[in-house]
């Protein structure tokens, strides 16, 4: 399942990307993900190879760069670029030039069937609002105030879910 296909709600934008780490396991509760893509109080990003990203309807895509991200000052703009459909507002993928080889599609935009994760990891919990309740499976061993040390690729590798094939 390394090739993922995704789209926005209104159908103006479709995209495909090769992913070695496509199991939706990590729930991000940061204020940016929560407010731009997380109706349940969190968003789930996957990992893809940026060089393989193909977008149809790119003229319908708009980009948002958050301010004050990661403890930065309120006017400091994050280098991360969140891509959305400018018509329906669907969150599509995030790209950060600090990691130019990667792109992070939002699991909610993926149309390809994704496997169920063997566990969930809950991150950026210091940003979680009190109205959001963690599910019972949120054990102390898979909860993080900020980011875990283990990357998306390392988690997939540790669980035997990392796709080693070439794009």
C-alpha positions, -999 to 999 in steps of 0.1 A, spaced: 0 0 0 29 24 -5 10 46 -31 -17 67 -15 -44 87 -32 -62 116 -16 -86 144 -23 -105 173 -9 -142 171 0 -154 190 -31 -132 171 -55 -113 201 -69 -80 187 -57 -67 152 -59 -32 140 -51 -10 109 -49 21 102 -29 44 73 -22 45 64 16 68 41 35 50 49 67 12 50 61 -3 36 93 -24 64 110 -13 59 146 -2 93 159 -28 118 171 -15 154 173 -33 177 197 -13 208 190 -33 239 185 -24 242 148 -34 207 139 -65 208 162 -77 241 147 -69 235 111 -77 199 107 -89 182 138 -126 180 144 -121 155 172 -95 177 189 -66 162 170 -52 155 135 -33 125 121 -4 131 97 12 103 76 46 104 60 53 105 23 82 110 -1 79 146 -13 95 139 -47 66 115 -55 38 140 -46 16 146 -77 -13 171 -74 -41 176 -98 -61 208 -94 -31 226 -78 -47 259 -87 -73 252 -61 -48 247 -33 -39 274 -8 -12 274 18 -13 284 55 18 291 76 10 293 113 23 321 135 38 315 169 43 278 163 65 257 185 69 283 213 80 310 188 69 346 193 34 355 182 46 371 150 71 345 140 59 325 110 64 287 109 83 274 79 58 245 77 33 249 50 -2 234 54 -20 229 21 -58 232 19 -85 233 -8 -94 270 -11 -130 260 -19 -140 235 7 -113 240 33 -101 204 34 -67 199 49 -46 180 24 -9 178 34 18 197 52 53 203 38 82 217 58 114 228 39 135 218 70 128 182 59 127 186 21 125 149 14 92 145 33 55 155 29 28 148 55 -6 141 41 -35 143 66 -50 108 70 -84 123 68 -77 134 32 -66 99 21 -90 79 -1 -69 47 -3 -80 23 25 -55 26 54 -48 -2 79 -59 1 115 -29 9 137 -19 -17 164 -18 12 189 -23 50 190 3 75 202 -10 108 216 13 138 212 14 175 220 -8 169 250 3 201 267 -18 218 240 -49 196 244 -79 216 256 -98 203 287 -129 195 266 -110 168 247 -110 135 265 -84 110 257 -97 75 249 -91 46 273 -62 33 252 -42 64 260 -19 47 284 10 65 301 35 48 278 20 63 246 13 99 258 37 128 252 36 164 263 53 174 231 69 152 204 82 117 211 118 110 203 107 81 180 100 94 144 72 82 122 96 60 103 111 45 135 76 37 149 67 20 116 100 1 116 96 -10 152 61 -24 144 72 -42 111 51 -17 91 78 2 72 77 -2 35 113 -6 21 103 -6 -15 114 21 -39 89 47 -52 
